[in-house]
């Protein structure tokens, strides 16, 4: 069995890969489900390297929490 996946190396590949995932999500074929999982993992790896998570500093965390608390009071 041959499967086509998009190797994600740049933003253009990223868009193509997301389009493929969207297409595969509607399929009930087991081989398409396997492709979906593999493609999602490739996208995840690219996103983690492109936009790595950073641990917030204490001032950033306190600013976020105080803004969240104010937003809850307004609603």
N, C-alpha and C positions, 0 to 999 in steps of 0.2 A: 504494500500500500504506500502510495506517495502522498504526502501532504504539503500544501503550500502555506508557508508562514511568512510574515513580514519581519525581517531583522530590523530592529529599531535603533538607528544610529543618529538620527537628527529629527527635527520637528516635522519635516515632511513625511518621513517614515512613520512617525508617531501618529499623525493624522490618518494615514493609510491603515495602520494597524488597528486603530480604534474603529474605523469603518468596517474592517473585516470582523472584528469582535461583534459589532452591532448586527452584522449579517448572520453570523454563526449563532447568535443567541436565540434565534427563532427556529433553529433546526432541531429535530429530534433524533437525527442520525448519530449513533454512538461515535463514529469517526469524526464527525463535526464537533461533537462535544469534547473530544480529546484535543482537537485543534484549538477549540475555544480556550481550554485551560492552558495549553502551551502558549498561545498568543497573549493571553492575559498575563502570564508570567514574564514574557519578554517585555511587555509594556510596563509592568511594575518595576522591573530591573532598570529600564531606561528612566522612568520617573524618579526613582530613588537616587540615581546618579545625577540626573539633571537638576532636580529640586530636592536636595538632601534636607532632612529635618534637622533643625538646630534646637538645642535645649535653650529655653528662654532664660534670660537673666532674671534675678529677683525683681528689679524695678519693672521690667517688662511684664512679668507675671502679675505683680500687684496692680499695675495699670490696667491690664486686661480684666482682672477680677473686679476692680472697682467700677470699671465701665459696664461690666455685665450686671453688677448689682444695681447700678443706676438705671439700666435699661429695664430691669425687672420691676422696679418701683414705678416707672412711668406707665407700665401696662397694667 
